[in-house]
């Protein structure tokens, strides 16, 4: 699992404050199943 995005970047994504470029990059990154674990862990912290 590659932690490409910081918690802060993901929190911005969750709150709708990520830039369009960040949103697209995160969505593409989430296509890889192994990255979803980190995403879910961060989501549970919100």
ModelCIF file with pLDDT and N, C-alpha, C, O atoms, coordinates in Angstrom:
data_MODEL
#
_entry.id   MODEL 
#
_entity.id                         1 
_entity.type                       polymer 
_entity.pdbx_number_of_molecules   1 
#
_entity_poly.entity_id                      1 
_entity_poly.type                           'polypeptide(L)' 
_entity_poly.nstd_linkage                   no 
_entity_poly.nstd_monomer                   no 
_entity_poly.pdbx_seq_one_letter_code       
;(UNK)(UNK)(UNK)(UNK)(UNK)(UNK)(UNK)(UNK)(UNK)(UNK)(UNK)(UNK)(UNK)(UNK)(UNK)(UNK)
(UNK)(UNK)(UNK)(UNK)(UNK)(UNK)(UNK)(UNK)(UNK)(UNK)(UNK)(UNK)(UNK)(UNK)(UNK)(UNK)
(UNK)(UNK)(UNK)(UNK)(UNK)(UNK)(UNK)(UNK)(UNK)(UNK)(UNK)(UNK)(UNK)(UNK)
;
_entity_poly.pdbx_seq_one_letter_code_can   XXXXXXXXXXXXXXXXXXXXXXXXXXXXXXXXXXXXXXXXXXXXXX 
_entity_poly.pdbx_strand_id                 A 
#
loop_
_entity_poly_seq.entity_id 
_entity_poly_seq.num 
_entity_poly_seq.mon_id 
_entity_poly_seq.hetero 
1 1  UNK n 
1 2  UNK n 
1 3  UNK n 
1 4  UNK n 
1 5  UNK n 
1 6  UNK n 
1 7  UNK n 
1 8  UNK n 
1 9  UNK n 
1 10 UNK n 
1 11 UNK n 
1 12 UNK n 
1 13 UNK n 
1 14 UNK n 
1 15 UNK n 
1 16 UNK n 
1 17 UNK n 
1 18 UNK n 
1 19 UNK n 
1 20 UNK n 
1 21 UNK n 
1 22 UNK n 
1 23 UNK n 
1 24 UNK n 
1 25 UNK n 
1 26 UNK n 
1 27 UNK n 
1 28 UNK n 
1 29 UNK n 
1 30 UNK n 
1 31 UNK n 
1 32 UNK n 
1 33 UNK n 
1 34 UNK n 
1 35 UNK n 
1 36 UNK n 
1 37 UNK n 
1 38 UNK n 
1 39 UNK n 
1 40 UNK n 
1 41 UNK n 
1 42 UNK n 
1 43 UNK n 
1 44 UNK n 
1 45 UNK n 
1 46 UNK n 
#
_struct_asym.id          A 
_struct_asym.entity_id   1 
#
loop_
_ma_qa_metric.id 
_ma_qa_metric.mode 
_ma_qa_metric.name 
_ma_qa_metric.software_group_id 
_ma_qa_metric.type 
1 global pLDDT . pLDDT 
2 local  pLDDT . pLDDT 
#
_ma_qa_metric_global.metric_id      1 
_ma_qa_metric_global.metric_value   87.37 
_ma_qa_metric_global.model_id       1 
_ma_qa_metric_global.ordinal_id     1 
#
loop_
_ma_qa_metric_local.label_asym_id 
_ma_qa_metric_local.label_comp_id 
_ma_qa_metric_local.label_seq_id 
_ma_qa_metric_local.metric_id 
_ma_qa_metric_local.metric_value 
_ma_qa_metric_local.model_id 
_ma_qa_metric_local.ordinal_id 
A UNK 1  2 51.00 1 1  
A UNK 2  2 59.00 1 2  
A UNK 3  2 66.00 1 3  
A UNK 4  2 83.00 1 4  
A UNK 5  2 84.00 1 5  
A UNK 6  2 85.00 1 6  
A UNK 7  2 83.00 1 7  
A UNK 8  2 89.00 1 8  
A UNK 9  2 90.00 1 9  
A UNK 10 2 88.00 1 10 
A UNK 11 2 90.00 1 11 
A UNK 12 2 93.00 1 12 
A UNK 13 2 94.00 1 13 
A UNK 14 2 93.00 1 14 
A UNK 15 2 94.00 1 15 
A UNK 16 2 95.00 1 16 
A UNK 17 2 96.00 1 17 
A UNK 18 2 95.00 1 18 
A UNK 19 2 94.00 1 19 
A UNK 20 2 96.00 1 20 
A UNK 21 2 94.00 1 21 
A UNK 22 2 93.00 1 22 
A UNK 23 2 95.00 1 23 
A UNK 24 2 95.00 1 24 
A UNK 25 2 94.00 1 25 
A UNK 26 2 93.00 1 26 
A UNK 27 2 93.00 1 27 
A UNK 28 2 94.00 1 28 
A UNK 29 2 93.00 1 29 
A UNK 30 2 92.00 1 30 
A UNK 31 2 92.00 1 31 
A UNK 32 2 90.00 1 32 
A UNK 33 2 87.00 1 33 
A UNK 34 2 85.00 1 34 
A UNK 35 2 89.00 1 35 
A UNK 36 2 88.00 1 36 
A UNK 37 2 85.00 1 37 
A UNK 38 2 82.00 1 38 
A UNK 39 2 85.00 1 39 
A UNK 40 2 87.00 1 40 
A UNK 41 2 84.00 1 41 
A UNK 42 2 82.00 1 42 
A UNK 43 2 87.00 1 43 
A UNK 44 2 87.00 1 44 
A UNK 45 2 83.00 1 45 
A UNK 46 2 72.00 1 46 
#
loop_
_atom_site.group_PDB 
_atom_site.id 
_atom_site.type_symbol 
_atom_site.label_atom_id 
_atom_site.label_alt_id 
_atom_site.label_comp_id 
_atom_site.label_asym_id 
_atom_site.label_entity_id 
_atom_site.label_seq_id 
_atom_site.pdbx_PDB_ins_code 
_atom_site.Cartn_x 
_atom_site.Cartn_y 
_atom_site.Cartn_z 
_atom_site.occupancy 
_atom_site.B_iso_or_equiv 
_atom_site.pdbx_formal_charge 
_atom_site.auth_seq_id 
_atom_site.auth_comp_id 
_atom_site.auth_asym_id 
_atom_site.auth_atom_id 
_atom_site.pdbx_PDB_model_num 
ATOM 1   N N  . UNK A 1 1  ? 0.844   -1.181 0.000  1.00 51.00 ? 1  UNK A N  1 
ATOM 2   C CA . UNK A 1 1  ? 0.000   0.000  0.000  1.00 51.00 ? 1  UNK A CA 1 
ATOM 3   C C  . UNK A 1 1  ? 0.888   1.244  0.000  1.00 51.00 ? 1  UNK A C  1 
ATOM 4   O O  . UNK A 1 1  ? 1.705   1.422  0.904  1.00 51.00 ? 1  UNK A O  1 
ATOM 5   N N  . UNK A 1 2  ? 0.740   2.066  -0.966 1.00 59.00 ? 2  UNK A N  1 
ATOM 6   C CA . UNK A 1 2  ? 1.524   3.289  -1.062 1.00 59.00 ? 2  UNK A CA 1 
ATOM 7   C C  . UNK A 1 2  ? 0.716   4.438  -0.463 1.00 59.00 ? 2  UNK A C  1 
ATOM 8   O O  . UNK A 1 2  ? -0.401  4.704  -0.906 1.00 59.00 ? 2  UNK A O  1 
ATOM 9   N N  . UNK A 1 3  ? 1.268   5.118  0.534  1.00 66.00 ? 3  UNK A N  1 
ATOM 10  C CA . UNK A 1 3  ? 0.589   6.247  1.158  1.00 66.00 ? 3  UNK A CA 1 
ATOM 11  C C  . UNK A 1 3  ? 0.986   7.517  0.424  1.00 66.00 ? 3  UNK A C  1 
ATOM 12  O O  . UNK A 1 3  ? 1.777   8.319  0.921  1.00 66.00 ? 3  UNK A O  1 
ATOM 13  N N  . UNK A 1 4  ? 0.436   7.684  -0.743 1.00 83.00 ? 4  UNK A N  1 
ATOM 14  C CA . UNK A 1 4  ? 0.790   8.794  -1.620 1.00 83.00 ? 4  UNK A CA 1 
ATOM 15  C C  . UNK A 1 4  ? 0.252   10.122 -1.098 1.00 83.00 ? 4  UNK A C  1 
ATOM 16  O O  . UNK A 1 4  ? 0.852   11.172 -1.326 1.00 83.00 ? 4  UNK A O  1 
ATOM 17  N N  . UNK A 1 5  ? -0.867  10.074 -0.405 1.00 84.00 ? 5  UNK A N  1 
ATOM 18  C CA . UNK A 1 5  ? -1.519  11.290 0.070  1.00 84.00 ? 5  UNK A CA 1 
ATOM 19  C C  . UNK A 1 5  ? -1.451  11.380 1.586  1.00 84.00 ? 5  UNK A C  1 
ATOM 20  O O  . UNK A 1 5  ? -1.628  10.381 2.284  1.00 84.00 ? 5  UNK A O  1 
ATOM 21  N N  . UNK A 1 6  ? -1.196  12.571 2.088  1.00 85.00 ? 6  UNK A N  1 
ATOM 22  C CA . UNK A 1 6  ? -1.162  12.781 3.531  1.00 85.00 ? 6  UNK A CA 1 
ATOM 23  C C  . UNK A 1 6  ? -2.585  12.746 4.093  1.00 85.00 ? 6  UNK A C  1 
ATOM 24  O O  . UNK A 1 6  ? -3.564  12.868 3.356  1.00 85.00 ? 6  UNK A O  1 
ATOM 25  N N  . UNK A 1 7  ? -2.674  12.580 5.385  1.00 83.00 ? 7  UNK A N  1 
ATOM 26  C CA . UNK A 1 7  ? -3.991  12.612 6.039  1.00 83.00 ? 7  UNK A CA 1 
ATOM 27  C C  . UNK A 1 7  ? -4.670  13.952 5.767  1.00 83.00 ? 7  UNK A C  1 
ATOM 28  O O  . UNK A 1 7  ? -5.873  14.006 5.513  1.00 83.00 ? 7  UNK A O  1 
ATOM 29  N N  . UNK A 1 8  ? -3.902  15.019 5.822  1.00 89.00 ? 8  UNK A N  1 
ATOM 30  C CA . UNK A 1 8  ? -4.453  16.350 5.605  1.00 89.00 ? 8  UNK A CA 1 
ATOM 31  C C  . UNK A 1 8  ? -5.089  16.475 4.216  1.00 89.00 ? 8  UNK A C  1 
ATOM 32  O O  . UNK A 1 8  ? -6.174  17.039 4.077  1.00 89.00 ? 8  UNK A O  1 
ATOM 33  N N  . UNK A 1 9  ? -4.425  15.958 3.211  1.00 90.00 ? 9  UNK A N  1 
ATOM 34  C CA . UNK A 1 9  ? -4.963  15.999 1.847  1.00 90.00 ? 9  UNK A CA 1 
ATOM 35  C C  . UNK A 1 9  ? -6.253  15.194 1.762  1.00 90.00 ? 9  UNK A C  1 
ATOM 36  O O  . UNK A 1 9  ? -7.222  15.629 1.141  1.00 90.00 ? 9  UNK A O  1 
ATOM 37  N N  . UNK A 1 10 ? -6.262  14.021 2.387  1.00 88.00 ? 10 UNK A N  1 
ATOM 38  C CA . UNK A 1 10 ? -7.476  13.206 2.366  1.00 88.00 ? 10 UNK A CA 1 
ATOM 39  C C  . UNK A 1 10 ? -8.602  13.870 3.156  1.00 88.00 ? 10 UNK A C  1 
ATOM 40  O O  . UNK A 1 10 ? -9.763  13.789 2.754  1.00 88.00 ? 10 UNK A O  1 
ATOM 41  N N  . UNK A 1 11 ? -8.281  14.522 4.270  1.00 90.00 ? 11 UNK A N  1 
ATOM 42  C CA . UNK A 1 11 ? -9.310  15.225 5.032  1.00 90.00 ? 11 UNK A CA 1 
ATOM 43  C C  . UNK A 1 11 ? -9.915  16.353 4.191  1.00 90.00 ? 11 UNK A C  1 
ATOM 44  O O  . UNK A 1 11 ? -11.120 16.599 4.253  1.00 90.00 ? 11 UNK A O  1 
ATOM 45  N N  . UNK A 1 12 ? -9.083  17.031 3.413  1.00 93.00 ? 12 UNK A N  1 
ATOM 46  C CA . UNK A 1 12 ? -9.601  18.057 2.501  1.00 93.00 ? 12 UNK A CA 1 
ATOM 47  C C  . UNK A 1 12 ? -10.534 17.435 1.466  1.00 93.00 ? 12 UNK A C  1 
ATOM 48  O O  . UNK A 1 12 ? -11.559 18.021 1.118  1.00 93.00 ? 12 UNK A O  1 
ATOM 49  N N  . UNK A 1 13 ? -10.184 16.270 0.985  1.00 94.00 ? 13 UNK A N  1 
ATOM 50  C CA . UNK A 1 13 ? -11.019 15.544 0.033  1.00 94.00 ? 13 UNK A CA 1 
ATOM 51  C C  . UNK A 1 13 ? -12.363 15.196 0.667  1.00 94.00 ? 13 UNK A C  1 
ATOM 52  O O  . UNK A 1 13 ? -13.411 15.396 0.053  1.00 94.00 ? 13 UNK A O  1 
ATOM 53  N N  . UNK A 1 14 ? -12.334 14.675 1.897  1.00 93.00 ? 14 UNK A N  1 
ATOM 54  C CA . UNK A 1 14 ? -13.559 14.282 2.588  1.00 93.00 ? 14 UNK A CA 1 
ATOM 55  C C  . UNK A 1 14 ? -14.481 15.477 2.826  1.00 93.00 ? 14 UNK A C  1 
ATOM 56  O O  . UNK A 1 14 ? -15.703 15.351 2.752  1.00 93.00 ? 14 UNK A O  1 
ATOM 57  N N  . UNK A 1 15 ? -13.893 16.624 3.108  1.00 94.00 ? 15 UNK A N  1 
ATOM 58  C CA . UNK A 1 15 ? -14.693 17.810 3.409  1.00 94.00 ? 15 UNK A CA 1 
ATOM 59  C C  . UNK A 1 15 ? -15.081 18.608 2.168  1.00 94.00 ? 15 UNK A C  1 
ATOM 60  O O  . UNK A 1 15 ? -15.774 19.620 2.266  1.00 94.00 ? 15 UNK A O  1 
ATOM 61  N N  . UNK A 1 16 ? -14.631 18.149 1.004  1.00 95.00 ? 16 UNK A N  1 
ATOM 62  C CA . UNK A 1 16 ? -14.967 18.844 -0.236 1.00 95.00 ? 16 UNK A CA 1 
ATOM 63  C C  . UNK A 1 16 ? -14.068 20.031 -0.538 1.00 95.00 ? 16 UNK A C  1 
ATOM 64  O O  . UNK A 1 16 ? -14.394 20.852 -1.395 1.00 95.00 ? 16 UNK A O  1 
ATOM 65  N N  . UNK A 1 17 ? -12.938 20.131 0.157  1.00 96.00 ? 17 UNK A N  1 
ATOM 66  C CA . UNK A 1 17 ? -12.034 21.264 -0.022 1.00 96.00 ? 17 UNK A CA 1 
ATOM 67  C C  . UNK A 1 17 ? -10.811 20.955 -0.879 1.00 96.00 ? 17 UNK A C  1 
ATOM 68  O O  . UNK A 1 17 ? -9.917  21.792 -1.006 1.00 96.00 ? 17 UNK A O  1 
ATOM 69  N N  . UNK A 1 18 ? -10.763 19.771 -1.465 1.00 95.00 ? 18 UNK A N  1 
ATOM 70  C CA . UNK A 1 18 ? -9.630  19.423 -2.328 1.00 95.00 ? 18 UNK A CA 1 
ATOM 71  C C  . UNK A 1 18 ? -9.804  20.112 -3.680 1.00 95.00 ? 18 UNK A C  1 
ATOM 72  O O  . UNK A 1 18 ? -10.925 20.338 -4.137 1.00 95.00 ? 18 UNK A O  1 
ATOM 73  N N  . UNK A 1 19 ? -8.692  20.437 -4.301 1.00 94.00 ? 19 UNK A N  1 
ATOM 74  C CA . UNK A 1 19 ? -8.735  21.041 -5.623 1.00 94.00 ? 19 UNK A CA 1 
ATOM 75  C C  . UNK A 1 19 ? -9.208  20.002 -6.641 1.00 94.00 ? 19 UNK A C  1 
ATOM 76  O O  . UNK A 1 19 ? -9.132  18.802 -6.375 1.00 94.00 ? 19 UNK A O  1 
ATOM 77  N N  . UNK A 1 20 ? -9.690  20.444 -7.792 1.00 96.00 ? 20 UNK A N  1 
ATOM 78  C CA . UNK A 1 20 ? -10.088 19.479 -8.825 1.00 96.00 ? 20 UNK A CA 1 
ATOM 79  C C  . UNK A 1 20 ? -8.957  18.519 -9.203 1.00 96.00 ? 20 UNK A C  1 
ATOM 80  O O  . UNK A 1 20 ? -9.200  17.342 -9.466 1.00 96.00 ? 20 UNK A O  1 
ATOM 81  N N  . UNK A 1 21 ? -7.734  19.022 -9.230 1.00 94.00 ? 21 UNK A N  1 
ATOM 82  C CA . UNK A 1 21 ? -6.587  18.179 -9.554 1.00 94.00 ? 21 UNK A CA 1 
ATOM 83  C C  . UNK A 1 21 ? -6.359  17.123 -8.468 1.00 94.00 ? 21 UNK A C  1 
ATOM 84  O O  . UNK A 1 21 ? -6.081  15.963 -8.770 1.00 94.00 ? 21 UNK A O  1 
ATOM 85  N N  . UNK A 1 22 ? -6.477  17.534 -7.208 1.00 93.00 ? 22 UNK A N  1 
ATOM 86  C CA . UNK A 1 22 ? -6.329  16.591 -6.102 1.00 93.00 ? 22 UNK A CA 1 
ATOM 87  C C  . UNK A 1 22 ? -7.433  15.533 -6.143 1.00 93.00 ? 22 UNK A C  1 
ATOM 88  O O  . UNK A 1 22 ? -7.166  14.348 -5.944 1.00 93.00 ? 22 UNK A O  1 
ATOM 89  N N  . UNK A 1 23 ? -8.666  15.959 -6.398 1.00 95.00 ? 23 UNK A N  1 
ATOM 90  C CA . UNK A 1 23 ? -9.792  15.021 -6.465 1.00 95.00 ? 23 UNK A CA 1 
ATOM 91  C C  . UNK A 1 23 ? -9.540  13.956 -7.529 1.00 95.00 ? 23 UNK A C  1 
ATOM 92  O O  . UNK A 1 23 ? -9.730  12.764 -7.285 1.00 95.00 ? 23 UNK A O  1 
ATOM 93  N N  . UNK A 1 24 ? -9.118  14.390 -8.692 1.00 95.00 ? 24 UNK A N  1 
ATOM 94  C CA . UNK A 1 24 ? -8.868  13.447 -9.785 1.00 95.00 ? 24 UNK A CA 1 
ATOM 95  C C  . UNK A 1 24 ? -7.738  12.490 -9.419 1.00 95.00 ? 24 UNK A C  1 
ATOM 96  O O  . UNK A 1 24 ? -7.838  11.289 -9.670 1.00 95.00 ? 24 UNK A O  1 
ATOM 97  N N  . UNK A 1 25 ? -6.674  13.007 -8.832 1.00 94.00 ? 25 UNK A N  1 
ATOM 98  C CA . UNK A 1 25 ? -5.535  12.171 -8.449 1.00 94.00 ? 25 UNK A CA 1 
ATOM 99  C C  . UNK A 1 25 ? -5.941  11.143 -7.389 1.00 94.00 ? 25 UNK A C  1 
ATOM 100 O O  . UNK A 1 25 ? -5.529  9.985  -7.462 1.00 94.00 ? 25 UNK A O  1 
ATOM 101 N N  . UNK A 1 26 ? -6.738  11.554 -6.414 1.00 93.00 ? 26 UNK A N  1 
ATOM 102 C CA . UNK A 1 26 ? -7.185  10.631 -5.369 1.00 93.00 ? 26 UNK A CA 1 
ATOM 103 C C  . UNK A 1 26 ? -8.103  9.571  -5.953 1.00 93.00 ? 26 UNK A C  1 
ATOM 104 O O  . UNK A 1 26 ? -7.982  8.392  -5.622 1.00 93.00 ? 26 UNK A O  1 
ATOM 105 N N  . UNK A 1 27 ? -9.012  9.980  -6.811 1.00 93.00 ? 27 UNK A N  1 
ATOM 106 C CA . UNK A 1 27 ? -9.917  9.012  -7.433 1.00 93.00 ? 27 UNK A CA 1 
ATOM 107 C C  . UNK A 1 27 ? -9.152  7.980  -8.253 1.00 93.00 ? 27 UNK A C  1 
ATOM 108 O O  . UNK A 1 27 ? -9.484  6.795  -8.227 1.00 93.00 ? 27 UNK A O  1 
ATOM 109 N N  . UNK A 1 28 ? -8.140  8.421  -8.971 1.00 94.00 ? 28 UNK A N  1 
ATOM 110 C CA . UNK A 1 28 ? -7.318  7.478  -9.744 1.00 94.00 ? 28 UNK A CA 1 
ATOM 111 C C  . UNK A 1 28 ? -6.519  6.569  -8.818 1.00 94.00 ? 28 UNK A C  1 
ATOM 112 O O  . UNK A 1 28 ? -6.384  5.374  -9.079 1.00 94.00 ? 28 UNK A O  1 
ATOM 113 N N  . UNK A 1 29 ? -5.998  7.130  -7.751 1.00 93.00 ? 29 UNK A N  1 
ATOM 114 C CA . UNK A 1 29 ? -5.229  6.377  -6.771 1.00 93.00 ? 29 UNK A CA 1 
ATOM 115 C C  . UNK A 1 29 ? -6.099  5.311  -6.112 1.00 93.00 ? 29 UNK A C  1 
ATOM 116 O O  . UNK A 1 29 ? -5.619  4.217  -5.814 1.00 93.00 ? 29 UNK A O  1 
ATOM 117 N N  . UNK A 1 30 ? -7.381  5.624  -5.881 1.00 92.00 ? 30 UNK A N  1 
ATOM 118 C CA . UNK A 1 30 ? -8.295  4.680  -5.243 1.00 92.00 ? 30 UNK A CA 1 
ATOM 119 C C  . UNK A 1 30 ? -8.678  3.514  -6.139 1.00 92.00 ? 30 UNK A C  1 
ATOM 120 O O  . UNK A 1 30 ? -9.226  2.521  -5.660 1.00 92.00 ? 30 UNK A O  1 
ATOM 121 N N  . UNK A 1 31 ? -8.401  3.618  -7.421 1.00 92.00 ? 31 UNK A N  1 
ATOM 122 C CA . UNK A 1 31 ? -8.675  2.496  -8.318 1.00 92.00 ? 31 UNK A CA 1 
ATOM 123 C C  . UNK A 1 31 ? -7.835  1.275  -7.950 1.00 92.00 ? 31 UNK A C  1 
ATOM 124 O O  . UNK A 1 31 ? -8.204  0.144  -8.266 1.00 92.00 ? 31 UNK A O  1 
ATOM 125 N N  . UNK A 1 32 ? -6.723  1.504  -7.293 1.00 90.00 ? 32 UNK A N  1 
ATOM 126 C CA . UNK A 1 32 ? -5.860  0.413  -6.828 1.00 90.00 ? 32 UNK A CA 1 
ATOM 127 C C  . UNK A 1 32 ? -6.378  -0.058 -5.466 1.00 90.00 ? 32 UNK A C  1 
ATOM 128 O O  . UNK A 1 32 ? -6.350  0.685  -4.485 1.00 90.00 ? 32 UNK A O  1 
ATOM 129 N N  . UNK A 1 33 ? -6.843  -1.284 -5.429 1.00 87.00 ? 33 UNK A N  1 
ATOM 130 C CA . UNK A 1 33 ? -7.478  -1.816 -4.226 1.00 87.00 ? 33 UNK A CA 1 
ATOM 131 C C  . UNK A 1 33 ? -6.602  -1.708 -2.982 1.00 87.00 ? 33 UNK A C  1 
ATOM 132 O O  . UNK A 1 33 ? -7.110  -1.468 -1.887 1.00 87.00 ? 33 UNK A O  1 
ATOM 133 N N  . UNK A 1 34 ? -5.312  -1.881 -3.139 1.00 85.00 ? 34 UNK A N  1 
ATOM 134 C CA . UNK A 1 34 ? -4.415  -1.838 -1.983 1.00 85.00 ? 34 UNK A CA 1 
ATOM 135 C C  . UNK A 1 34 ? -4.348  -0.451 -1.334 1.00 85.00 ? 34 UNK A C  1 
ATOM 136 O O  . UNK A 1 34 ? -3.950  -0.339 -0.175 1.00 85.00 ? 34 UNK A O  1 
ATOM 137 N N  . UNK A 1 35 ? -4.726  0.595  -2.051 1.00 89.00 ? 35 UNK A N  1 
ATOM 138 C CA . UNK A 1 35 ? -4.712  1.952  -1.494 1.00 89.00 ? 35 UNK A CA 1 
ATOM 139 C C  . UNK A 1 35 ? -5.959  2.261  -0.681 1.00 89.00 ? 35 UNK A C  1 
ATOM 140 O O  . UNK A 1 35 ? -5.965  3.214  0.099  1.00 89.00 ? 35 UNK A O  1 
ATOM 141 N N  . UNK A 1 36 ? -6.998  1.485  -0.846 1.00 88.00 ? 36 UNK A N  1 
ATOM 142 C CA . UNK A 1 36 ? -8.271  1.766  -0.178 1.00 88.00 ? 36 UNK A CA 1 
ATOM 143 C C  . UNK A 1 36 ? -8.184  1.615  1.336  1.00 88.00 ? 36 UNK A C  1 
ATOM 144 O O  . UNK A 1 36 ? -8.912  2.286  2.067  1.00 88.00 ? 36 UNK A O  1 
ATOM 145 N N  . UNK A 1 37 ? -7.297  0.735  1.817  1.00 85.00 ? 37 UNK A N  1 
ATOM 146 C CA . UNK A 1 37 ? -7.170  0.540  3.267  1.00 85.00 ? 37 UNK A CA 1 
ATOM 147 C C  . UNK A 1 37 ? -6.744  1.845  3.950  1.00 85.00 ? 37 UNK A C  1 
ATOM 148 O O  . UNK A 1 37 ? -7.339  2.243  4.951  1.00 85.00 ? 37 UNK A O  1 
ATOM 149 N N  . UNK A 1 38 ? -5.729  2.503  3.419  1.00 82.00 ? 38 UNK A N  1 
ATOM 150 C CA . UNK A 1 38 ? -5.255  3.785  3.976  1.00 82.00 ? 38 UNK A CA 1 
ATOM 151 C C  . UNK A 1 38 ? -6.363  4.827  3.906  1.00 82.00 ? 38 UNK A C  1 
ATOM 152 O O  . UNK A 1 38 ? -6.570  5.589  4.850  1.00 82.00 ? 38 UNK A O  1 
ATOM 153 N N  . UNK A 1 39 ? -7.071  4.857  2.787  1.00 85.00 ? 39 UNK A N  1 
ATOM 154 C CA . UNK A 1 39 ? -8.175  5.790  2.590  1.00 85.00 ? 39 UNK A CA 1 
ATOM 155 C C  . UNK A 1 39 ? -9.244  5.575  3.672  1.00 85.00 ? 39 UNK A C  1 
ATOM 156 O O  . UNK A 1 39 ? -9.698  6.532  4.298  1.00 85.00 ? 39 UNK A O  1 
ATOM 157 N N  . UNK A 1 40 ? -9.636  4.326  3.885  1.00 87.00 ? 40 UNK A N  1 
ATOM 158 C CA . UNK A 1 40 ? -10.671 4.016  4.872  1.00 87.00 ? 40 UNK A CA 1 
ATOM 159 C C  . UNK A 1 40 ? -10.189 4.342  6.285  1.00 87.00 ? 40 UNK A C  1 
ATOM 160 O O  . UNK A 1 40 ? -10.960 4.856  7.095  1.00 87.00 ? 40 UNK A O  1 
ATOM 161 N N  . UNK A 1 41 ? -8.937  4.053  6.587  1.00 84.00 ? 41 UNK A N  1 
ATOM 162 C CA . UNK A 1 41 ? -8.391  4.378  7.910  1.00 84.00 ? 41 UNK A CA 1 
ATOM 163 C C  . UNK A 1 41 ? -8.497  5.884  8.178  1.00 84.00 ? 41 UNK A C  1 
ATOM 164 O O  . UNK A 1 41 ? -8.886  6.303  9.268  1.00 84.00 ? 41 UNK A O  1 
ATOM 165 N N  . UNK A 1 42 ? -8.156  6.672  7.193  1.00 82.00 ? 42 UNK A N  1 
ATOM 166 C CA . UNK A 1 42 ? -8.232  8.129  7.347  1.00 82.00 ? 42 UNK A CA 1 
ATOM 167 C C  . UNK A 1 42 ? -9.681  8.581  7.452  1.00 82.00 ? 42 UNK A C  1 
ATOM 168 O O  . UNK A 1 42 ? -10.003 9.478  8.231  1.00 82.00 ? 42 UNK A O  1 
ATOM 169 N N  . UNK A 1 43 ? -10.543 7.966  6.676  1.00 87.00 ? 43 UNK A N  1 
ATOM 170 C CA . UNK A 1 43 ? -11.965 8.331  6.697  1.00 87.00 ? 43 UNK A CA 1 
ATOM 171 C C  . UNK A 1 43 ? -12.570 8.080  8.069  1.00 87.00 ? 43 UNK A C  1 
ATOM 172 O O  . UNK A 1 43 ? -13.417 8.850  8.522  1.00 87.00 ? 43 UNK A O  1 
ATOM 173 N N  . UNK A 1 44 ? -12.149 7.017  8.731  1.00 87.00 ? 44 UNK A N  1 
ATOM 174 C CA . UNK A 1 44 ? -12.666 6.698  10.055 1.00 87.00 ? 44 UNK A CA 1 
ATOM 175 C C  . UNK A 1 44 ? -12.203 7.691  11.114 1.00 87.00 ? 44 UNK A C  1 
ATOM 176 O O  . UNK A 1 44 ? -12.814 7.787  12.179 1.00 87.00 ? 44 UNK A O  1 
ATOM 177 N N  . UNK A 1 45 ? -11.131 8.431  10.835 1.00 83.00 ? 45 UNK A N  1 
ATOM 178 C CA . UNK A 1 45 ? -10.606 9.429  11.772 1.00 83.00 ? 45 UNK A CA 1 
ATOM 179 C C  . UNK A 1 45 ? -11.388 10.725 11.735 1.00 83.00 ? 45 UNK A C  1 
ATOM 180 O O  . UNK A 1 45 ? -11.290 11.530 12.661 1.00 83.00 ? 45 UNK A O  1 
ATOM 181 N N  . UNK A 1 46 ? -12.155 10.940 10.693 1.00 72.00 ? 46 UNK A N  1 
ATOM 182 C CA . UNK A 1 46 ? -12.863 12.214 10.533 1.00 72.00 ? 46 UNK A CA 1 
ATOM 183 C C  . UNK A 1 46 ? -14.012 12.306 11.486 1.00 72.00 ? 46 UNK A C  1 
ATOM 184 O O  . UNK A 1 46 ? -14.726 13.309 11.497 1.00 72.00 ? 46 UNK A O  1 
#
